[in-house]
Amino acid sequence: MNFYSWRQIMEFSNKKILITGGSAGIGKALVREFSEREVTDIAVMGRSGEKLDELEKDFPSVHFLKIQGDVSQPEDIKDAVNTVKEQWNTLDILINNAGVVSAGPLEEISDEDVISQVNINLTGLILMTKYFLPLLKQSKNGAIMNISSGLGYIAMPFYSVYAATKAAVKHFSESIRRELIHYPIHVMTVYPTATDTSMMQSAGVDPDNMDTPEEVAKASLEGLIDKRIEVILGGEKRKEDIQLNFNAPLKMDKKVENAFKSLQKRTATHRSM
Ligand SMILES: NC(=O)c1ccc[n+]([C@@H]2O[C@H](COP(=O)([O-])OP(=O)(O)OC[C@H]3O[C@@H](n4cnc5c(N)ncnc54)[C@H](OP(=O)(O)O)[C@@H]3O)[C@@H](O)[C@H]2O)c1
């Protein structure tokens, strides 16, 4: 249990927050961070009702709005909006975190996994934002936090579909931030690198080389408090690589080529849908 400063607590005081995929991994760590800052009203949307039920046991101080639904289904999103309207009639922070991954050589990724990755990681995030905007626009101090990925900045081989969805999240966030410039809605994008969650269980990455979901969640909340437009995990080295990829993409190709064989091997089984 962490103890936070008055500023950290006041920033989120009385806020109504919705987190997609708040029932596991980074999303659940975000729930923990908010609950430690005394937030009491959190809506969580996810497909598994059991995982949503566990939240109540794990965070007894939070009044959860449990929304069983799939962000890739527009009807589920509209139902979620109706639930939030009925229960709260307001929303201050929307966190689009739900995501899935299916890696491997493109020809070997099933059509279903291609379509689902796009529908969950991107279309769902866009439709969630679209349908919750009317409520967010009524907030005096609102925010949208979109969870992209380090692969949204630097695409790696064998993550073609996933990386495409995450790069699209980056651009969507940028566009919507500029579109909402006249509203008090802060838009921030988070770029985690490998993080030790169930999504990475089949990825063959040593947990010692991953961030914890708590580290990602902490950095994200600090980013929100500081009104940053992006939070990039992975330290200074990652920021240098992003610059290299932008300024000299062919040099980055060479760097990535050195890791080709090991990436090919470890992504062959990486699937979390
Ligand atoms: N872990 C990493 O290394 C890493 C790195 C960079 C970016 N990210 C991104 O961070 C976000 C969270 O990832 P994570 O590692 O925390 O994943 P995770 O542990 O697998 O958790 C994913 C969460 O999303 C929910 N979810 C998945 N599909 C959904 C759908 N169609 N509709 C509603 N909820 C859905 C899951 O609940 P249900 O299964 O019950 O629906 C679960 O609560 C994702 O967007 C991911 O792409 C992760």
PDBQT file of the ligand as one rigid body, heavy atoms in Angstrom, charges set to zero:
ROOT
HETATM    1  N1  LIG A 301       1.754  -6.329 -21.390  1.00  0.00    +0.000 N 
HETATM    2  C1  LIG A 301       2.531  -5.715 -22.239  1.00  0.00    +0.000 C 
HETATM    3  O1  LIG A 301       3.716  -6.058 -22.408  1.00  0.00    +0.000 OA
HETATM    4  C2  LIG A 301       2.016  -4.531 -23.011  1.00  0.00    +0.000 A 
HETATM    5  C3  LIG A 301       2.953  -3.733 -23.701  1.00  0.00    +0.000 A 
HETATM    6  C4  LIG A 301       2.503  -2.655 -24.423  1.00  0.00    +0.000 A 
HETATM    7  C5  LIG A 301       1.156  -2.357 -24.460  1.00  0.00    +0.000 A 
HETATM    8  N2  LIG A 301       0.265  -3.131 -23.797  1.00  0.00    +0.000 N 
HETATM    9  C6  LIG A 301      -1.157  -2.786 -23.894  1.00  0.00    +0.000 C 
HETATM   10  O2  LIG A 301      -1.667  -2.562 -22.587  1.00  0.00    +0.000 OA
HETATM   11  C7  LIG A 301      -3.048  -2.898 -22.561  1.00  0.00    +0.000 C 
HETATM   12  C8  LIG A 301      -3.309  -3.841 -21.408  1.00  0.00    +0.000 C 
HETATM   13  O3  LIG A 301      -2.557  -5.020 -21.632  1.00  0.00    +0.000 OA
HETATM   14  P1  LIG A 301      -2.255  -6.084 -20.497  1.00  0.00    +0.000 P 
HETATM   15  O4  LIG A 301      -0.893  -6.547 -20.701  1.00  0.00    +0.000 OA
HETATM   16  O5  LIG A 301      -2.671  -5.544 -19.186  1.00  0.00    +0.000 OA
HETATM   17  O6  LIG A 301      -3.244  -7.253 -20.951  1.00  0.00    +0.000 OA
HETATM   18  P2  LIG A 301      -3.980  -8.404 -20.111  1.00  0.00    +0.000 P 
HETATM   19  O7  LIG A 301      -3.290  -8.656 -18.835  1.00  0.00    +0.000 OA
HETATM   20  O8  LIG A 301      -4.185  -9.507 -21.080  1.00  0.00    +0.000 OA
HETATM   21  O9  LIG A 301      -5.391  -7.734 -19.780  1.00  0.00    +0.000 OA
HETATM   22  C9  LIG A 301      -6.242  -7.357 -20.823  1.00  0.00    +0.000 C 
HETATM   23  C10 LIG A 301      -7.537  -6.802 -20.260  1.00  0.00    +0.000 C 
HETATM   24  O10 LIG A 301      -8.349  -6.381 -21.366  1.00  0.00    +0.000 OA
HETATM   25  C11 LIG A 301      -9.609  -7.041 -21.305  1.00  0.00    +0.000 C 
HETATM   26  N3  LIG A 301     -10.086  -7.257 -22.667  1.00  0.00    +0.000 N 
HETATM   27  C12 LIG A 301      -9.465  -7.931 -23.662  1.00  0.00    +0.000 A 
HETATM   28  N4  LIG A 301     -10.216  -7.924 -24.768  1.00  0.00    +0.000 NA
HETATM   29  C13 LIG A 301     -11.344  -7.239 -24.472  1.00  0.00    +0.000 A 
HETATM   30  C14 LIG A 301     -12.494  -6.903 -25.195  1.00  0.00    +0.000 A 
HETATM   31  N5  LIG A 301     -12.677  -7.302 -26.453  1.00  0.00    +0.000 N 
HETATM   32  N6  LIG A 301     -13.452  -6.153 -24.592  1.00  0.00    +0.000 NA
HETATM   33  C15 LIG A 301     -13.303  -5.763 -23.301  1.00  0.00    +0.000 A 
HETATM   34  N7  LIG A 301     -12.229  -6.054 -22.561  1.00  0.00    +0.000 NA
HETATM   35  C16 LIG A 301     -11.262  -6.792 -23.136  1.00  0.00    +0.000 A 
HETATM   36  C17 LIG A 301      -9.338  -8.335 -20.532  1.00  0.00    +0.000 C 
HETATM   37  O11 LIG A 301     -10.488  -8.850 -19.889  1.00  0.00    +0.000 OA
HETATM   38  P3  LIG A 301     -11.399  -9.992 -20.573  1.00  0.00    +0.000 P 
HETATM   39  O12 LIG A 301     -10.470 -11.024 -21.131  1.00  0.00    +0.000 OA
HETATM   40  O13 LIG A 301     -12.263 -10.476 -19.467  1.00  0.00    +0.000 OA
HETATM   41  O14 LIG A 301     -12.186  -9.297 -21.641  1.00  0.00    +0.000 OA
HETATM   42  C18 LIG A 301      -8.334  -7.853 -19.505  1.00  0.00    +0.000 C 
HETATM   43  O15 LIG A 301      -9.004  -7.224 -18.436  1.00  0.00    +0.000 OA
HETATM   44  C19 LIG A 301      -3.376  -3.487 -23.937  1.00  0.00    +0.000 C 
HETATM   45  O16 LIG A 301      -3.952  -2.507 -24.750  1.00  0.00    +0.000 OA
HETATM   46  C20 LIG A 301      -2.023  -3.882 -24.469  1.00  0.00    +0.000 C 
HETATM   47  O17 LIG A 301      -2.003  -3.918 -25.868  1.00  0.00    +0.000 OA
HETATM   48  C21 LIG A 301       0.663  -4.205 -23.058  1.00  0.00    +0.000 A 
ENDROOT
TORSDOF 0
